[in-house]
């Protein structure tokens, strides 16, 4: 690592301050590296991705943020209740899980906590900021132009970590392409009530053209999301709120859970499709979290996968800087193997639901996992300017 750095230099710049980006920044900063985190938002807007499984406890402990997490007093989650493959509900509780219960979290507060931990470890977390332009030198170092409310600043860095989410903005500008498995979207709404409920389980309910997810949050709110394919939702849409309410009425258990609540935030659409990059790393850059590979929310692995991905990337970067030239080349293969394992689990779980054999949604998922590629998106045109994150995150 450098012994001294000028004000406009860094060992690594992380593009995105979500769980993956903060995990990478935190790990590198604790090893003494100079790290800049570029975060487009201010950690003040609601986000999807609210349930942590019990295994998250070990990941948070490994990152050294477990005590911080406990102090935030997120809502315990004691299991999952499902209507999947049958109209009747069945439970999968965490009573025998060695890590204990899971949690329903306020994602904005959770992500802010990780960013603050990274900052206290020495990372420079810059919010309301975005990458404007970049150029790579023959040496492999990068010149980055970063815009923020304070103005435009230029940084030189040894390494760029793309943690920009499913958009994978920087990686795609370097020629990486997304391998897209499906076109799943979520239509989510935050509902509020005046009384706390003793039922803190996650509810998953299959319907004819998709499935529903709902979970209680620490602030007397209930997040409820309808998951379906983008084209199927567009075909039935009659306006966002009206369509969401109509679809909810078709989900018996979800509707019963939501009917005593009022809509606190109008429904909004978010991407939830499964994808990975064909190349998750290149010369002095790599992608982490959803930028490298994104899982169907049914897996409940999103945040945990992001934390693991960020820590792994930081370790590989450290090993490369320490002289191990074998550390980085296998990263893309690690991503590919992890994604293949996810696809196998995805096929098995979707295969359990057979009530609607003529449903387009379920027929698509019963066809089996693709041998390689369902669709590749077109790589963006190369260029120095105009890189913007389509899924912004938030601020420390």
C-alpha positions in Angstrom: 0.0 0.0 0.0 1.1 3.6 -0.4 2.9 5.1 2.6 1.5 8.6 1.9 -1.2 9.8 -0.4 -2.0 13.2 -1.9 -5.5 14.6 -1.3 -6.6 13.4 -4.7 -5.3 9.9 -4.5 -6.8 6.6 -3.2 -6.0 3.0 -3.3 -9.5 2.1 -4.2 -12.7 3.9 -5.2 -16.0 2.1 -4.5 -18.9 3.1 -6.7 -22.0 2.5 -4.5 -22.5 2.6 -0.7 -24.9 -0.3 -0.2 -24.0 -3.5 1.7 -21.6 -4.9 -0.9 -19.7 -1.6 -1.4 -19.5 -0.8 2.3 -18.4 -4.3 3.2 -15.5 -4.0 0.6 -14.6 -0.5 1.8 -14.7 -1.5 5.5 -12.5 -4.5 4.9 -9.9 -2.6 2.9 -9.9 0.4 5.3 -9.2 -1.8 8.2 -6.2 -3.1 6.4 -4.8 0.4 6.1 -5.8 1.2 2.5 -7.1 4.6 1.5 -10.7 4.0 0.2 -13.3 6.4 -1.2 -16.9 5.4 -1.3 -19.1 7.3 -3.9 -22.7 7.1 -2.9 -25.4 8.8 -5.0 -28.1 9.1 -2.3 -28.4 10.2 1.3 -29.5 7.0 3.1 -32.9 8.7 3.7 -35.3 6.9 1.3 -37.1 3.6 1.8 -35.6 0.6 0.2 -36.5 -3.0 -0.7 -34.6 -5.8 0.9 -35.8 -5.8 4.5 -35.4 -9.3 5.8 -32.1 -10.8 7.0 -31.9 -14.6 7.6 -30.3 -15.9 10.8 -27.0 -16.6 9.1 -26.5 -12.8 8.7 -25.4 -12.8 12.4 -22.0 -14.5 11.5 -21.5 -12.2 8.5 -22.1 -9.1 10.6 -19.8 -10.4 13.3 -17.0 -11.1 10.8 -17.3 -7.5 9.6 -17.1 -6.2 13.2 -20.5 -4.5 13.1 -22.6 -7.0 15.1 -22.8 -4.8 18.2 -23.8 -1.8 16.1 -26.5 -3.8 14.4 -27.9 -5.0 17.8 -28.1 -1.5 19.0 -30.3 -0.5 16.1 -33.1 -2.8 17.5 -34.4 -4.2 14.3 -37.6 -6.3 14.5 -36.9 -10.1 15.2 -38.2 -12.4 12.5 -39.0 -15.9 13.8 -39.7 -17.7 10.6 -41.4 -17.8 7.2 -45.0 -18.6 6.5 -45.8 -19.9 3.0 -48.7 -20.7 0.8 -46.6 -22.4 -1.9 -47.8 -25.5 -3.8 -51.0 -25.4 -1.7 -53.6 -22.9 -0.7 -52.9 -23.7 2.9 -50.2 -22.0 4.9 -47.2 -23.9 6.3 -44.4 -22.6 8.5 -40.7 -22.8 8.5 -39.6 -21.3 11.8 -36.0 -20.6 12.9 -36.3 -22.3 16.3 -33.7 -24.9 15.5 -31.4 -22.6 13.5 -28.0 -22.4 15.2 -27.8 -18.6 14.6 -31.2 -18.0 16.2 -33.9 -15.8 14.6 -33.7 -13.5 11.6 -34.6 -9.8 11.4 -36.9 -7.4 9.6 -34.8 -4.4 9.1 -35.1 -0.7 8.1 -32.8 -0.9 5.1 -32.0 2.8 5.1 -30.8 2.7 8.7 -29.0 -0.6 8.1 -27.1 0.7 5.1 -26.3 4.0 6.9 -24.9 1.9 9.8 -22.5 0.1 7.4 -21.4 3.3 5.8 -20.7 4.9 9.2 -18.7 1.8 10.2 -16.7 2.1 7.0 -16.1 5.8 7.7 -14.9 5.2 11.2 -12.5 2.6 9.9 -10.9 5.3 7.7 -12.9 5.2 4.5 -13.9 8.5 2.9 -17.7 8.1 2.4 -19.0 10.8 0.0 -22.8 11.0 -0.4 -24.9 12.8 -2.9 -22.0 12.1 -5.3 -21.6 10.4 -8.6 -19.0 9.4 -11.2 -18.9 11.8 -14.1 -16.0 10.5 -16.2 -13.0 8.2 -16.1 -9.9 7.2 -17.9 -7.4 4.4 -17.4 -3.7 4.9 -17.8 -1.2 2.5 -19.4 -0.1 1.7 -15.8 -3.6 0.5 -15.0 -4.4 3.3 -12.6 -7.6 5.3 -13.1 -8.4 9.0 -13.2 -12.0 9.6 -12.0 -14.0 12.8 -12.1 -16.5 12.8 -9.2 -19.4 15.3 -8.9 -21.0 16.3 -5.6 -22.8 19.3 -4.0 -19.3 20.6 -3.2 -18.3 20.6 -6.8 -16.2 18.4 -9.1 -13.1 16.7 -7.8 -10.6 14.5 -9.6 -9.1 11.3 -8.0 -6.4 8.9 -9.1 -6.9 5.4 -7.9 -5.3 2.0 -8.2 -8.6 0.1 -8.3 -12.3 0.6 -9.0 -15.0 -1.5 -7.3 -18.4 -1.4 -9.0 -21.1 -1.7 -6.3 -23.7 0.1 -8.3 -26.4 -2.7 -8.1 -28.1 -4.4 -10.9 -27.2 -1.6 -13.3 -23.5 -2.6 -13.1 -22.8 0.7 -14.7 -19.1 0.9 -14.5 -18.5 -2.8 -15.3 -20.7 -2.6 -18.4 -18.8 0.4 -19.6 -15.7 -1.8 -19.5 -17.3 -4.3 -21.8 -18.9 -6.7 -19.4 -22.4 -7.9 -20.3 -25.3 -9.0 -18.2 -26.6 -12.6 -18.6 -30.3 -12.1 -17.9 -32.3 -15.1 -16.7 -35.7 -13.6 -16.4 -37.6 -10.3 -16.3 -39.0 -10.5 -12.7 -40.2 -7.2 -11.2 -41.6 -6.3 -7.9 -44.5 -3.9 -7.3 -44.2 -2.8 -3.7 -46.0 -0.7 -1.3 -45.3 0.4 2.3 -48.4 0.1 4.5 -48.9 1.6 7.9 -51.0 0.7 11.0 -51.5 2.2 14.4 -51.0 -1.1 16.4 -48.1 -3.4 16.5 -48.8 -7.0 15.5 -47.3 -10.0 17.3 -46.9 -11.8 13.9 -43.4 -10.9 12.7 -43.1 -13.8 10.2 -42.3 -13.3 6.6 -45.3 -14.3 4.4 -44.8 -15.7 0.9 -47.9 -16.6 -1.2 -48.0 -17.9 -4.7 -50.7 -16.7 -7.1 -51.5 -17.5 -10.7 -49.1 -15.1 -12.4 -46.5 -14.6 -9.7 -46.2 -14.5 -5.9 -46.5 -12.1 -3.0 -44.1 -11.2 -0.2 -44.8 -9.3 2.9 -42.9 -8.5 6.1 -43.4 -6.3 9.1 -40.9 -3.4 9.7 -39.7 -1.9 13.0 -41.8 1.3 12.4 -45.3 -0.1 12.5 -45.2 -0.6 8.7 -45.8 -3.6 6.5 -43.9 -3.9 3.2 -45.9 -5.9 0.6 -44.7 -6.7 -2.8 -46.2 -8.4 -5.8 -43.6 -10.3 -7.9 -44.3 -11.0 -11.5 -42.8 -10.7 -15.0 -42.6 -7.2 -16.5 -44.6 -8.1 -19.6 -47.4 -9.9 -17.6 -47.8 -6.9 -15.3 -47.9 -4.4 -18.1 -50.6 -6.5 -19.8 -52.9 -6.2 -16.8 -52.0 -2.8 -15.5 -54.7 -0.3 -15.0 -52.7 2.3 -13.1 -50.1 1.5 -10.5 -52.2 1.8 -7.3 -55.4 0.3 -8.7 -53.5 -2.7 -10.2 -51.6 -3.3 -7.0 -54.8 -3.3 -5.0 -56.6 -5.6 -7.5 -53.7 -8.1 -7.5 -53.6 -8.0 -3.7 -57.3 -9.0 -3.4 -56.4 -12.2 -5.4 -53.9 -13.2 -2.7 -56.1 -14.4 0.1 -53.5 -14.6 2.9 -51.7 -11.4 1.9 -54.9 -9.5 1.6 -56.1 -10.6 5.0 -52.8 -9.4 6.5 -52.9 -6.0 4.7 -56.6 -5.1 5.0 -56.3 -3.3 8.3 -53.5 -1.1 7.0 -53.4 2.1 4.9 -51.0 2.8 2.1 -48.1 5.0 3.5 -46.2 5.1 0.3 -47.8 4.6 -3.2 -46.8 1.4 -5.0 -43.6 1.6 -7.0 -41.8 -0.9 -9.3 -38.3 -2.3 -8.8 -36.2 -4.7 -10.8 -35.9 -8.2 -9.2 -34.6 -10.3 -12.1 -31.9 -12.9 -11.8 -28.7 -12.0 -13.7 -24.9 -12.1 -13.6 -22.1 -10.5 -15.5 -20.3 -12.6 -18.1 -17.0 -11.1 -16.7 -17.1 -9.8 -13.2 -13.5 -8.4 -13.2 -11.0 -6.8 -15.5 -7.8 -4.9 -15.3 -7.8 -3.1 -11.9 -11.6 -3.3 -11.5 -14.2 -5.7 -10.4 -18.0 -5.9 -9.6 -19.5 -6.9 -6.2 -23.0 -7.6 -4.9 -25.9 -7.2 -7.3 -23.5 -5.6 -9.9 -21.7 -9.0 -10.2 -24.8 -11.2 -9.8 -28.3 -10.6 -8.6 -30.6 -13.3 -7.2 -34.4 -13.7 -7.3 -35.7 -12.2 -3.9 -37.3 -15.6 -3.3 -33.8 -16.8 -2.3 -33.7 -14.4 0.7 -29.9 -14.1 0.0 -29.6 -10.6 -1.4 -28.0 -8.7 1.6 -26.0 -11.7 2.8 -24.7 -12.4 -0.7 -23.7 -8.7 -0.9 -21.8 -8.7 2.4 -20.0 -11.9 1.4 -19.2 -10.6 -2.0 -17.8 -7.3 -0.7 -15.5 -9.0 1.8 -14.3 -11.6 -0.7 -13.4 -8.8 -3.2 -11.5 -6.9 -0.6 -9.5 -10.0 0.3 -8.6 -10.7 -3.3 -7.6 -7.1 -4.0 -5.4 -7.1 -0.9 -3.8 -10.4 -2.0 -3.1 -9.0 -5.4 -1.5 -5.9 -4.0 0.6 -8.2 -1.7 2.0 -9.8 -4.8 -0.3 -12.8 -5.4 -1.0 -12.6 -9.1 -3.2 -15.7 -8.9 -5.8 -14.0 -6.6 -7.9 -12.1 -9.1 -8.1 -14.3 -12.2 -10.5 -16.8 -10.6 -13.0 -14.2 -9.4 -15.3 -14.5 -12.4 -15.4 -18.2 -12.0 -16.3 -17.9 -8.3 -19.2 -15.7 -9.3 -20.3 -18.1 -12.0 -20.3 -21.1 -9.7 -22.2 -19.3 -7.0 -24.8 -18.2 -9.6 -25.1 -21.8 -10.9 -25.8 -23.0 -7.4 -28.5 -20.3 -7.0 -30.1 -21.4 -10.3 -30.3 -25.0 -9.2 -32.0 -24.0 -5.9 -34.3 -21.6 -7.8 -35.4 -24.3 -10.2 -36.2 -26.7 -7.3 -38.2 -24.1 -5.3 -40.3 -22.8 -8.2 -40.9 -26.5 -9.3 -42.8 -27.1 -6.1 -45.7 -24.9 -7.3 -47.8 -26.8 -9.8 -51.3 -25.4 -9.3 -51.4 -23.3 -12.5 -50.0 -25.5 -15.3 -51.3 -23.0 -18.0 -49.9 -19.9 -16.3 -47.3 -18.2 -18.4 -45.4 -17.1 -15.3 -45.1 -20.6 -13.9 -44.5 -22.3 -17.3 -41.5 -20.1 -17.8 -40.0 -21.3 -14.5 -40.9 -24.9 -14.9 -39.0 -25.1 -18.1 -35.8 -25.7 -16.1 -32.7 -23.5 -15.6 -31.2 -22.4 -18.9 -28.1 -24.2 -19.9 -26.3 -20.9 -20.4 -28.0 -17.7 -21.4 -31.7 -16.6 -21.7 -30.7 -13.1 -22.9 -27.7 -10.9 -23.0 -28.3 -7.2 -22.7 -26.4 -4.9 -25.1 -23.3 -3.4 -23.6 -23.5 0.4 -23.4 -21.4 2.4 -25.8 -18.0 3.1 -24.4 -17.2 6.6 -23.5 -15.7 8.8 -20.8 -18.8 10.7 -19.7 -22.3 10.3 -18.6 -22.1 7.2 -16.3 -25.1 7.3 -14.0 -26.4 4.8 -11.5 -30.0 3.8 -12.4 -30.5 2.3 -8.9 -29.1 4.9 -6.5 -28.3 4.0 -2.9 -27.9 6.4 0.1 -25.9 8.6 2.4 -23.9 8.4 5.6 
